[in-house]
Amino acid sequence: MRNRTAETAVICATGLIALAVVLYGLHVAAATGQALVAVIISLVSGASVIAWARYLTTRKKAQAELTGGEQYRGLADEYRRLADLAITAQEHTDLKLGELSAQLDYVREQNDSLQKILKEVE
C-alpha cells in the first residue's frame, strides 16, 4: 500500500481553508437561517461529489489491476502451454531422428555387406 500522507495533508488543508472562508462569510454577512441552510447544502453536495469521484477513481484502479492480473495469468498459462507443446515436439523429433539414424546404420551395414560380396565375386 502506498503512502498517502501528502495527499491527505493537502485534502485536510484545503478543507480547513474552505471551512474558514465559509465561516468568515457567514460571520460577516450575519447570515439568516436560509443562507446557512444553503451553505450547508452546498458543503454536503461538494463533499458528496468529492466522495463519489474518489470512489469511481478507486474502483477504476482496482478493475485495471484485476484485469492486468487476469491478462498476465492468461498469458502465463498460454506461454506454459506453448512451452509444453514445443518440448513435446522436440521429443518427437528426437525420437524420429533416432529411428532414422538406426535405419541409416542398418542400410550402411547392408551396403558394406553387399560390397564385400561383390569384391569376392570379382
C-alpha positions in Angstrom: 0.0 0.0 0.0 1.4 3.4 -0.9 2.0 6.3 1.5 -0.9 8.8 1.2 0.4 11.2 3.8 1.0 14.2 1.4 -2.4 13.6 -0.3 -4.2 13.5 3.0 -2.5 16.6 4.2 -3.4 18.6 1.1 -7.0 17.5 1.3 -7.2 18.4 5.0 -5.6 21.8 4.5 -7.9 22.6 1.6 -10.9 21.6 3.7 -9.8 23.8 6.6 -9.3 26.8 4.3 -12.7 26.2 2.7 -14.4 25.9 6.1 -12.6 29.1 7.3 -13.8 31.1 4.2 -17.4 29.8 4.7 -17.4 30.7 8.4 -15.9 34.1 7.8 -18.5 34.7 5.1 -21.3 33.7 7.4 -20.0 35.9 10.2 -19.5 38.9 8.0 -22.8 38.6 6.3 -24.7 37.9 9.5 -26.4 35.1 7.6 -30.0 34.3 8.1 -31.3 30.8 8.5 -31.9 30.4 4.8 -28.3 31.4 3.9 -27.0 28.9 6.5 -29.1 26.1 5.0 -27.9 27.0 1.5 -24.2 26.9 2.7 -24.7 23.6 4.5 -26.4 22.1 1.4 -23.6 23.3 -0.8 -20.9 21.8 1.5 -22.7 18.5 1.7 -23.1 18.5 -2.1 -19.5 19.3 -2.6 -18.4 16.6 -0.2 -20.7 14.1 -1.9 -19.2 14.9 -5.3 -15.7 14.5 -4.0 -16.5 11.2 -2.3 -18.2 9.9 -5.4 -15.2 10.9 -7.6 -12.8 9.2 -5.2 -15.0 6.1 -5.2 -15.1 5.9 -9.0 -11.3 6.5 -9.3 -10.6 3.8 -6.7 -13.0 1.3 -8.5 -11.4 2.0 -11.9 -7.9 1.5 -10.5 -8.9 -1.8 -8.8 -10.5 -3.0 -12.0 -7.4 -2.1 -14.0 -5.2 -4.0 -11.6 -7.5 -7.0 -11.6 -7.8 -7.0 -15.4 -4.0 -6.7 -15.7 -3.5 -9.6 -13.3 -6.0 -11.8 -15.2 -4.4 -10.9 -18.5 -1.0 -11.7 -17.0 -2.2 -15.1 -15.7 -3.8 -15.8 -19.1 -0.6 -15.0 -20.9 1.5 -17.0 -18.5 -0.8 -20.1 -19.0 -0.6 -19.7 -22.7 3.2 -19.5 -22.5 3.3 -22.7 -20.4 1.1 -24.5 -22.9 3.2 -23.4 -25.8 6.4 -24.4 -24.0 4.9 -27.8 -23.3 4.0 -28.2 -26.9 7.5 -27.2 -28.0 9.1 -29.7 -25.6 6.8 -32.4 -26.9 7.6 -31.6 -30.5 11.3 -31.6 -29.7 11.0 -35.0 -28.1 9.1 -36.4 -31.1 11.7 -35.0 -33.4 14.5 -36.6 -31.3 12.7 -40.0 -31.5 12.3 -39.8 -35.2 15.9 -38.8 -35.7 17.0 -41.8 -33.6 14.9 -44.1 -35.7 16.3 -42.6 -38.9 19.8 -43.0 -37.6 19.2 -46.6 -36.7 17.8 -47.3 -40.2 20.7 -45.5 -41.8 23.2 -47.6 -39.8 21.3 -50.8 -41.0 21.4 -49.6 -44.6 25.2 -48.9 -44.3 25.8 -52.4 -42.9 23.8 -53.9 -45.8 25.8 -51.8 -48.2 29.1 -52.9 -46.7 28.0 -56.5 -46.8 26.9 -56.2 -50.4 30.3 -54.5 -51.3 32.2 -57.4 -49.7 30.1 -59.9 -51.7 30.7 -58.1 -54.9 34.5 -58.0 -54.3 34.5 -61.7 -53.6 32.7 -62.4 -56.9 35.2 -60.4 -58.9 
